[in-house]
Amino acid sequence: ALPDELIIDKPGYSAFAHTQLDFQLRTRGITDLVLCGVTTEVGVSSTLRSAVDCGYHCTLVSDACGSAYPELHAAALAMVEVEGGVFGRVCDSRQLLYEWSVRR
């Protein structure tokens, strides 16, 4: 870890449950989150849904998430964008890096 890097030890599935993550993000003025990790259908999805409930705008990076079960990974990605993106949006890392490069 970097000296000023924030580390959140999560006791459950969501990184927001029983942690200081929401407080730390709000203190820093962060409103948009990019999510990745394992497993897509459990920890990542739980964190994403909690983030949406807290009012964050979420992007799930499809090729930066994983699962031992490809069908559950695909289903979790599909659920994010259901009903026009009720839980946020999904994109791959190439698209996200492109979007970041054109913002500069």
URFENTA-V758444 format. One record per pair of residues at least 24 apart in sequence whose C-alpha atoms are under 10 Angstrom apart, sorted by the first residue. I is the first residue (numbers start at 1). J is the second residue. Records with the same first field share a line. If there is no record, write none. Layout:
I->J ; J
This chain:
10->43
12->43 ; 46 ; 47
13->39 ; 42 ; 43 ; 44 ; 45 ; 46 ; 47
14->42 ; 43 ; 44 ; 45 ; 46 ; 47 ; 48 ; 49 ; 50 ; 51
15->43 ; 44 ; 46 ; 47 ; 48 ; 50 ; 51
16->46 ; 47 ; 48 ; 49 ; 50 ; 51 ; 54
17->46 ; 47 ; 50
21->51
22->50 ; 51 ; 54 ; 56
25->56
26->56
30->56 ; 57
31->55 ; 56 ; 57 ; 58
32->56 ; 57 ; 58 ; 59
33->57 ; 58 ; 59 ; 60 ; 88
34->58 ; 59 ; 60 ; 61 ; 89 ; 90 ; 96
35->59 ; 60 ; 61 ; 62 ; 64 ; 65 ; 90
36->60 ; 61 ; 62 ; 63 ; 64 ; 65 ; 66 ; 93
37->61 ; 62 ; 63 ; 64 ; 65 ; 66 ; 67
38->64 ; 65 ; 66 ; 67 ; 68 ; 73
39->65 ; 66 ; 67 ; 68 ; 69 ; 72 ; 73 ; 76
40->64 ; 65 ; 66 ; 67 ; 68 ; 69 ; 70 ; 72 ; 73 ; 74 ; 75 ; 76 ; 77
41->65 ; 66 ; 67 ; 68 ; 69 ; 70 ; 71 ; 72 ; 73 ; 74 ; 75 ; 76 ; 77 ; 79
42->67 ; 72 ; 73 ; 76
44->76
45->73 ; 76 ; 77 ; 79 ; 80 ; 87
48->80 ; 87 ; 88
49->80 ; 86 ; 87 ; 88
50->87
51->87 ; 88
52->86 ; 87 ; 88
53->87
56->87 ; 88
57->87 ; 88 ; 89
58->85 ; 87 ; 88 ; 89 ; 90
59->85 ; 87 ; 88 ; 89 ; 90 ; 91 ; 92 ; 96
60->87 ; 88 ; 89 ; 90 ; 91 ; 92 ; 93 ; 96
61->89 ; 90 ; 91 ; 92 ; 93 ; 94 ; 95 ; 96
62->89 ; 90 ; 91 ; 92 ; 93
63->90 ; 91 ; 92 ; 93 ; 94
64->91 ; 92 ; 93
65->92
